[in-house]
């Protein structure tokens, strides 16, 4: 990690094992959120890896911004799953 950049939140596995996901009906968000979280985490990782592969400063900034915004979405998913924010209670 480069200095001055906030670290990513702890990333959860891409998805729950099928047996765990199946304990929730398809209409329950918990059936779907692990997969979406995994997709977001993959995109964060990919954007951060690509920062070091390009030399264009604008592209580097775009990729860093992408990773930061997606980290924010991962935090929102975490808060929703934990019901840790008033909006999710």
The first five atom37 places (N, CA, C, CB, O) and aatype in JSON, in Angstrom:
{
  "aatype": [20, 20, 20, 20, 20, 20, 20, 20, 20, 20, 20, 20, 20, 20, 20, 20, 20, 20, 20, 20, 20, 20, 20, 20, 20, 20, 20, 20, 20, 20, 20, 20, 20, 20, 20, 20, 20, 20, 20, 20, 20, 20, 20, 20, 20, 20, 20, 20, 20, 20, 20, 20, 20, 20, 20, 20, 20, 20, 20, 20, 20, 20, 20, 20, 20, 20, 20, 20, 20, 20, 20, 20, 20, 20, 20, 20, 20, 20, 20, 20, 20, 20, 20, 20, 20, 20, 20, 20, 20],
  "atom_mask": [
    [1, 1, 1, 1, 1],
    [1, 1, 1, 1, 1],
    [1, 1, 1, 1, 1],
    [1, 1, 1, 1, 1],
    [1, 1, 1, 1, 1],
    [1, 1, 1, 1, 1],
    [1, 1, 1, 1, 1],
    [1, 1, 1, 1, 1],
    [1, 1, 1, 1, 1],
    [1, 1, 1, 1, 1],
    [1, 1, 1, 1, 1],
    [1, 1, 1, 1, 1],
    [1, 1, 1, 1, 1],
    [1, 1, 1, 1, 1],
    [1, 1, 1, 1, 1],
    [1, 1, 1, 1, 1],
    [1, 1, 1, 1, 1],
    [1, 1, 1, 1, 1],
    [1, 1, 1, 1, 1],
    [1, 1, 1, 1, 1],
    [1, 1, 1, 1, 1],
    [1, 1, 1, 1, 1],
    [1, 1, 1, 1, 1],
    [1, 1, 1, 1, 1],
    [1, 1, 1, 1, 1],
    [1, 1, 1, 1, 1],
    [1, 1, 1, 1, 1],
    [1, 1, 1, 1, 1],
    [1, 1, 1, 1, 1],
    [1, 1, 1, 1, 1],
    [1, 1, 1, 1, 1],
    [1, 1, 1, 1, 1],
    [1, 1, 1, 1, 1],
    [1, 1, 1, 1, 1],
    [1, 1, 1, 1, 1],
    [1, 1, 1, 1, 1],
    [1, 1, 1, 1, 1],
    [1, 1, 1, 1, 1],
    [1, 1, 1, 1, 1],
    [1, 1, 1, 1, 1],
    [1, 1, 1, 1, 1],
    [1, 1, 1, 1, 1],
    [1, 1, 1, 1, 1],
    [1, 1, 1, 1, 1],
    [1, 1, 1, 1, 1],
    [1, 1, 1, 1, 1],
    [1, 1, 1, 1, 1],
    [1, 1, 1, 1, 1],
    [1, 1, 1, 1, 1],
    [1, 1, 1, 1, 1],
    [1, 1, 1, 1, 1],
    [1, 1, 1, 1, 1],
    [1, 1, 1, 1, 1],
    [1, 1, 1, 1, 1],
    [1, 1, 1, 1, 1],
    [1, 1, 1, 1, 1],
    [1, 1, 1, 1, 1],
    [1, 1, 1, 1, 1],
    [1, 1, 1, 1, 1],
    [1, 1, 1, 1, 1],
    [1, 1, 1, 1, 1],
    [1, 1, 1, 1, 1],
    [1, 1, 1, 1, 1],
    [1, 1, 1, 1, 1],
    [1, 1, 1, 1, 1],
    [1, 1, 1, 1, 1],
    [1, 1, 1, 1, 1],
    [1, 1, 1, 1, 1],
    [1, 1, 1, 1, 1],
    [1, 1, 1, 1, 1],
    [1, 1, 1, 1, 1],
    [1, 1, 1, 1, 1],
    [1, 1, 1, 1, 1],
    [1, 1, 1, 1, 1],
    [1, 1, 1, 1, 1],
    [1, 1, 1, 1, 1],
    [1, 1, 1, 1, 1],
    [1, 1, 1, 1, 1],
    [1, 1, 1, 1, 1],
    [1, 1, 1, 1, 1],
    [1, 1, 1, 1, 1],
    [1, 1, 1, 1, 1],
    [1, 1, 1, 1, 1],
    [1, 1, 1, 1, 1],
    [1, 1, 1, 1, 1],
    [1, 1, 1, 1, 1],
    [1, 1, 1, 1, 1],
    [1, 1, 1, 1, 1],
    [1, 1, 1, 1, 1]
  ],
  "atom_positions": [
    [[0.84, -1.17, 0.0], [0.0, 0.0, 0.0], [0.89, 1.24, 0.0], [-0.96, 0.0, 1.21], [1.88, 1.3, 0.73]],
    [[0.53, 2.2, -0.81], [1.31, 3.43, -0.89], [0.94, 4.36, 0.26], [1.09, 4.12, -2.24], [-0.21, 4.36, 0.71]],
    [[1.9, 5.17, 0.74], [1.61, 6.11, 1.82], [0.5, 7.07, 1.4], [2.88, 6.9, 2.2], [0.37, 7.43, 0.23]],
    [[-0.3, 7.48, 2.38], [-1.33, 8.47, 2.12], [-2.64, 7.9, 1.61], [-0.83, 9.45, 1.15], [-3.59, 8.64, 1.38]],
    [[-2.69, 6.59, 1.42], [-3.92, 5.98, 0.93], [-4.56, 5.18, 2.04], [-3.64, 5.07, -0.31], [-3.9, 4.38, 2.71]],
    [[-5.84, 5.41, 2.24], [-6.55, 4.67, 3.27], [-6.6, 3.2, 2.87], [-7.98, 5.23, 3.47], [-6.76, 2.86, 1.7]],
    [[-6.46, 2.33, 3.86], [-6.51, 0.91, 3.59], [-7.92, 0.42, 3.36], [-5.88, 0.14, 4.73], [-8.88, 1.04, 3.83]],
    [[-8.05, -0.67, 2.64], [-9.38, -1.22, 2.39], [-9.94, -1.87, 3.64], [-9.34, -2.24, 1.25], [-9.2, -2.27, 4.53]],
    [[-11.26, -1.95, 3.71], [-11.87, -2.66, 4.82], [-11.58, -4.13, 4.65], [-13.39, -2.39, 4.91], [-11.18, -4.57, 3.58]],
    [[-11.77, -4.88, 5.71], [-11.55, -6.32, 5.62], [-12.53, -6.89, 4.61], [-11.72, -7.0, 7.01], [-13.74, -6.71, 4.72]],
    [[-12.0, -7.57, 3.64], [-12.83, -8.12, 2.58], [-13.29, -9.52, 2.96], [-12.08, -8.13, 1.24], [-12.49, -10.35, 3.41]],
    [[-14.55, -9.76, 2.78], [-15.11, -11.08, 3.06], [-14.94, -11.96, 1.83], [-16.61, -10.98, 3.47], [-14.67, -11.47, 0.74]],
    [[-15.1, -13.25, 2.03], [-15.0, -14.15, 0.88], [-16.0, -13.77, -0.2], [-15.22, -15.6, 1.32], [-17.0, -13.11, 0.07]],
    [[-15.72, -14.18, -1.42], [-16.55, -13.83, -2.56], [-18.0, -14.19, -2.33], [-16.05, -14.52, -3.82], [-18.88, -13.39, -2.65]],
    [[-18.3, -15.34, -1.8], [-19.68, -15.7, -1.52], [-19.71, -16.77, -0.44], [-20.39, -16.18, -2.8], [-18.72, -17.45, -0.17]],
    [[-20.86, -16.89, 0.16], [-21.05, -17.94, 1.15], [-21.09, -19.29, 0.43], [-22.33, -17.71, 1.98], [-21.47, -19.36, -0.74]],
    [[-20.71, -20.35, 1.12], [-20.9, -21.66, 0.52], [-22.38, -21.84, 0.18], [-20.41, -22.8, 1.49], [-23.26, -21.29, 0.84]],
    [[-22.65, -22.61, -0.86], [-24.01, -22.77, -1.34], [-24.95, -23.18, -0.21], [-24.05, -23.81, -2.46], [-26.08, -22.7, -0.15]],
    [[-24.51, -24.06, 0.67], [-25.38, -24.52, 1.77], [-25.78, -23.36, 2.67], [-24.67, -25.61, 2.59], [-26.94, -23.28, 3.09]],
    [[-24.85, -22.45, 2.96], [-25.15, -21.3, 3.82], [-26.09, -20.32, 3.12], [-23.86, -20.58, 4.22], [-27.03, -19.81, 3.73]],
    [[-25.85, -20.07, 1.85], [-26.72, -19.17, 1.09], [-28.12, -19.74, 0.98], [-26.14, -18.9, -0.29], [-29.11, -19.0, 1.0]],
    [[-28.21, -21.05, 0.85], [-29.51, -21.68, 0.63], [-30.38, -21.67, 1.88], [-29.31, -23.11, 0.16], [-31.57, -21.96, 1.8]],
    [[-29.8, -21.34, 3.03], [-30.63, -21.26, 4.23], [-31.56, -20.06, 4.18], [-29.75, -21.2, 5.49], [-32.5, -19.96, 4.97]],
    [[-31.3, -19.14, 3.26], [-32.14, -17.97, 3.08], [-32.91, -18.1, 1.77], [-31.3, -16.67, 3.1], [-32.34, -18.53, 0.76]],
    [[-34.18, -17.74, 1.76], [-34.92, -17.78, 0.49], [-34.37, -16.75, -0.48], [-36.43, -17.54, 0.73], [-33.74, -15.77, -0.06]],
    [[-34.6, -16.96, -1.74], [-34.08, -16.05, -2.76], [-34.61, -14.63, -2.58], [-34.44, -16.56, -4.14], [-33.98, -13.68, -3.04]],
    [[-35.73, -14.47, -1.93], [-36.29, -13.14, -1.69], [-35.6, -12.41, -0.54], [-37.77, -13.25, -1.4], [-35.84, -11.22, -0.34]],
    [[-34.74, -13.1, 0.2], [-34.01, -12.51, 1.33], [-32.7, -11.93, 0.81], [-33.76, -13.57, 2.45], [-31.95, -12.62, 0.12]],
    [[-32.4, -10.67, 1.14], [-31.14, -10.06, 0.67], [-29.9, -10.85, 1.06], [-31.02, -8.65, 1.21], [-28.9, -10.82, 0.34]],
    [[-29.94, -11.55, 2.19], [-28.76, -12.31, 2.63], [-28.42, -13.45, 1.68], [-29.0, -12.86, 4.03], [-27.32, -14.0, 1.74]],
    [[-29.35, -13.8, 0.83], [-29.09, -14.82, -0.2], [-28.18, -14.24, -1.29], [-30.42, -15.33, -0.81], [-27.43, -14.98, -1.93]],
    [[-28.25, -12.94, -1.5], [-27.56, -12.29, -2.62], [-26.35, -11.44, -2.22], [-28.53, -11.43, -3.35], [-25.39, -11.34, -2.99]],
    [[-26.39, -10.84, -1.03], [-25.34, -9.87, -0.69], [-23.92, -10.44, -0.68], [-25.62, -9.29, 0.65], [-23.0, -9.73, -1.06]],
    [[-23.71, -11.68, -0.26], [-22.32, -12.18, -0.29], [-21.72, -12.18, -1.7], [-22.25, -13.58, 0.28], [-20.55, -11.88, -1.89]],
    [[-22.54, -12.53, -2.68], [-22.04, -12.56, -4.05], [-21.72, -11.15, -4.54], [-23.07, -13.21, -4.98], [-20.69, -10.93, -5.18]],
    [[-22.6, -10.21, -4.24], [-22.37, -8.82, -4.67], [-21.14, -8.25, -3.97], [-23.61, -7.95, -4.37], [-20.33, -7.56, -4.59]],
    [[-21.01, -8.54, -2.67], [-19.82, -8.08, -1.94], [-18.55, -8.62, -2.57], [-19.89, -8.51, -0.46], [-17.56, -7.9, -2.71]],
    [[-18.58, -9.87, -2.96], [-17.41, -10.47, -3.61], [-17.08, -9.8, -4.92], [-17.64, -11.94, -3.84], [-15.91, -9.58, -5.23]],
    [[-18.11, -9.48, -5.7], [-17.88, -8.8, -6.97], [-17.27, -7.41, -6.74], [-19.21, -8.67, -7.76], [-16.35, -7.0, -7.45]],
    [[-17.79, -6.71, -5.74], [-17.25, -5.38, -5.43], [-15.8, -5.49, -4.96], [-18.1, -4.69, -4.34], [-14.95, -4.7, -5.37]],
    [[-15.52, -6.47, -4.1], [-14.15, -6.66, -3.61], [-13.2, -6.98, -4.76], [-14.1, -7.78, -2.55], [-12.07, -6.5, -4.79]],
    [[-13.66, -7.8, -5.69], [-12.82, -8.12, -6.86], [-12.53, -6.85, -7.68], [-13.53, -9.17, -7.76], [-11.4, -6.66, -8.14]],
    [[-13.53, -6.01, -7.85], [-13.34, -4.77, -8.62], [-12.39, -3.83, -7.9], [-14.7, -4.08, -8.87], [-11.57, -3.17, -8.54]],
    [[-12.48, -3.74, -6.57], [-11.56, -2.91, -5.79], [-10.13, -3.4, -5.99], [-11.93, -2.92, -4.27], [-9.22, -2.62, -6.28]],
    [[-9.96, -4.69, -5.84], [-8.62, -5.29, -5.98], [-8.07, -5.03, -7.39], [-8.67, -6.82, -5.7], [-6.91, -4.66, -7.54]],
    [[-8.9, -5.23, -8.39], [-8.46, -5.05, -9.78], [-8.07, -3.59, -10.04], [-9.57, -5.49, -10.76], [-7.04, -3.31, -10.65]],
    [[-8.9, -2.65, -9.58], [-8.6, -1.23, -9.78], [-7.28, -0.85, -9.11], [-9.74, -0.35, -9.24], [-6.48, -0.11, -9.67]],
    [[-7.07, -1.35, -7.89], [-5.83, -1.02, -7.17], [-4.61, -1.64, -7.86], [-5.92, -1.5, -5.71], [-3.55, -1.03, -7.89]],
    [[-4.77, -2.83, -8.39], [-3.65, -3.45, -9.11], [-3.32, -2.67, -10.38], [-3.98, -4.92, -9.45], [-2.16, -2.52, -10.73]],
    [[-4.35, -2.18, -11.05], [-4.14, -1.47, -12.31], [-3.5, -0.1, -12.11], [-5.45, -1.3, -13.03], [-2.89, 0.43, -13.04]],
    [[-3.62, 0.48, -10.92], [-2.98, 1.77, -10.65], [-1.48, 1.68, -10.95], [-3.22, 2.21, -9.19], [-0.89, 2.6, -11.52]],
    [[-0.88, 0.58, -10.56], [0.56, 0.41, -10.73], [0.96, -0.02, -12.15], [1.08, -0.61, -9.74], [2.14, -0.08, -12.47]],
    [[-0.03, -0.31, -12.98], [0.25, -0.77, -14.34], [0.2, 0.34, -15.38], [-0.72, -1.86, -14.72], [0.64, 0.16, -16.51]],
    [[-0.34, 1.49, -15.0], [-0.47, 2.59, -15.96], [0.39, 3.77, -15.5], [-1.96, 3.02, -16.12], [0.67, 3.92, -14.32]],
    [[0.79, 4.59, -16.46], [1.61, 5.75, -16.13], [0.82, 7.05, -16.22], [2.82, 5.82, -17.05], [1.26, 8.07, -15.7]],
    [[-0.32, 7.03, -16.87], [-1.14, 8.23, -17.03], [-1.69, 8.65, -15.65], [-2.3, 7.98, -18.04], [-2.43, 7.89, -15.03]],
    [[-1.33, 9.85, -15.18], [-1.76, 10.28, -13.85], [-3.29, 10.36, -13.72], [-1.17, 11.64, -13.54], [-3.83, 10.08, -12.65]],
    [[-3.97, 10.72, -14.79], [-5.43, 10.8, -14.72], [-6.04, 9.4, -14.59], [-5.98, 11.51, -15.96], [-7.01, 9.22, -13.85]],
    [[-5.5, 8.44, -15.3], [-5.99, 7.07, -15.19], [-5.72, 6.51, -13.79], [-5.34, 6.17, -16.25], [-6.57, 5.83, -13.22]],
    [[-4.54, 6.81, -13.26], [-4.21, 6.35, -11.91], [-5.2, 6.92, -10.9], [-2.77, 6.76, -11.53], [-5.68, 6.21, -10.02]],
    [[-5.5, 8.22, -11.05], [-6.46, 8.87, -10.15], [-7.84, 8.25, -10.32], [-6.53, 10.38, -10.42], [-8.53, 8.01, -9.33]],
    [[-8.24, 7.98, -11.54], [-9.54, 7.36, -11.79], [-9.62, 5.99, -11.13], [-9.78, 7.23, -13.3], [-10.63, 5.68, -10.5]],
    [[-8.58, 5.18, -11.25], [-8.6, 3.85, -10.66], [-8.61, 3.92, -9.14], [-7.39, 3.04, -11.13], [-9.32, 3.14, -8.49]],
    [[-7.83, 4.84, -8.56], [-7.84, 5.02, -7.1], [-9.21, 5.47, -6.63], [-6.76, 6.04, -6.67], [-9.72, 4.99, -5.61]],
    [[-9.82, 6.4, -7.37], [-11.15, 6.88, -7.01], [-12.17, 5.75, -7.1], [-11.57, 8.04, -7.93], [-13.03, 5.6, -6.23]],
    [[-12.06, 4.95, -8.14], [-12.95, 3.8, -8.3], [-12.84, 2.88, -7.09], [-12.61, 3.03, -9.6], [-13.85, 2.47, -6.52]],
    [[-11.62, 2.56, -6.71], [-11.41, 1.68, -5.56], [-11.98, 2.3, -4.28], [-9.91, 1.37, -5.38], [-12.58, 1.61, -3.47]],
    [[-11.79, 3.6, -4.12], [-12.3, 4.26, -2.91], [-13.81, 4.27, -2.85], [-11.79, 5.68, -2.86], [-14.39, 4.02, -1.79]],
    [[-14.45, 4.54, -3.96], [-15.92, 4.55, -4.0], [-16.46, 3.14, -3.73], [-16.42, 5.07, -5.37], [-17.42, 2.98, -2.97]],
    [[-15.85, 2.14, -4.34], [-16.32, 0.78, -4.13], [-16.05, 0.32, -2.7], [-15.64, -0.17, -5.11], [-16.85, -0.45, -2.15]],
    [[-14.96, 0.77, -2.08], [-14.74, 0.49, -0.66], [-15.89, 1.07, 0.17], [-13.38, 1.09, -0.19], [-16.34, 0.44, 1.13]],
    [[-16.35, 2.25, -0.21], [-17.5, 2.84, 0.49], [-18.74, 1.98, 0.36], [-17.78, 4.22, -0.05], [-19.5, 1.83, 1.32]],
    [[-18.96, 1.42, -0.81], [-20.1, 0.51, -1.0], [-19.94, -0.75, -0.15], [-20.25, 0.14, -2.48], [-20.92, -1.25, 0.41]],
    [[-18.73, -1.27, -0.07], [-18.49, -2.44, 0.78], [-18.8, -2.11, 2.24], [-17.04, -2.93, 0.65], [-19.37, -2.94, 2.95]],
    [[-18.43, -0.92, 2.68], [-18.76, -0.51, 4.05], [-20.28, -0.43, 4.25], [-18.11, 0.86, 4.37], [-20.81, -0.83, 5.29]],
    [[-20.97, 0.08, 3.24], [-22.43, 0.17, 3.33], [-23.03, -1.23, 3.46], [-23.01, 0.89, 2.08], [-23.95, -1.44, 4.25]],
    [[-22.53, -2.18, 2.69], [-23.02, -3.56, 2.81], [-22.73, -4.1, 4.2], [-22.37, -4.46, 1.73], [-23.58, -4.77, 4.8]],
    [[-21.55, -3.83, 4.72], [-21.19, -4.29, 6.05], [-22.13, -3.69, 7.1], [-19.73, -3.93, 6.37], [-22.62, -4.41, 7.97]],
    [[-22.38, -2.4, 7.0], [-23.28, -1.74, 7.96], [-24.69, -2.31, 7.85], [-23.3, -0.22, 7.73], [-25.37, -2.51, 8.86]],
    [[-25.14, -2.56, 6.64], [-26.48, -3.11, 6.44], [-26.59, -4.51, 7.04], [-26.84, -3.14, 4.95], [-27.57, -4.84, 7.7]],
    [[-25.57, -5.33, 6.81], [-25.6, -6.7, 7.33], [-25.54, -6.72, 8.85], [-24.45, -7.52, 6.75], [-26.16, -7.57, 9.49]],
    [[-24.79, -5.81, 9.43], [-24.66, -5.75, 10.89], [-25.76, -4.92, 11.54], [-23.31, -5.17, 11.26], [-25.93, -4.93, 12.76]],
    [[-26.5, -4.21, 10.7], [-27.54, -3.29, 11.2], [-26.91, -2.29, 12.19], [-28.71, -4.08, 11.89], [-27.48, -1.98, 13.23]],
    [[-25.73, -1.81, 11.83], [-24.95, -0.96, 12.74], [-25.24, 0.53, 12.56], [-23.49, -1.2, 12.53], [-24.76, 1.34, 13.36]],
    [[-26.0, 0.89, 11.56], [-26.37, 2.29, 11.34], [-27.87, 2.45, 11.57], [-25.98, 2.75, 9.92], [-28.64, 1.53, 11.29]],
    [[-28.28, 3.61, 12.09], [-29.72, 3.81, 12.35], [-30.62, 3.53, 11.13], [-29.96, 5.23, 12.81], [-31.73, 3.03, 11.28]],
    [[-30.14, 3.84, 9.95], [-30.95, 3.63, 8.75], [-31.25, 2.15, 8.51], [-30.23, 4.21, 7.55], [-32.24, 1.82, 7.85]],
    [[-30.43, 1.26, 9.02], [-30.6, -0.18, 8.78], [-31.34, -0.89, 9.9], [-29.26, -0.84, 8.58], [-31.57, -2.1, 9.84]],
    [[-31.71, -0.14, 10.93], [-32.39, -0.78, 12.08], [-33.86, -0.85, 11.88], [-32.09, -0.05, 13.36], [-34.58, -1.36, 12.74]]
  ]
}
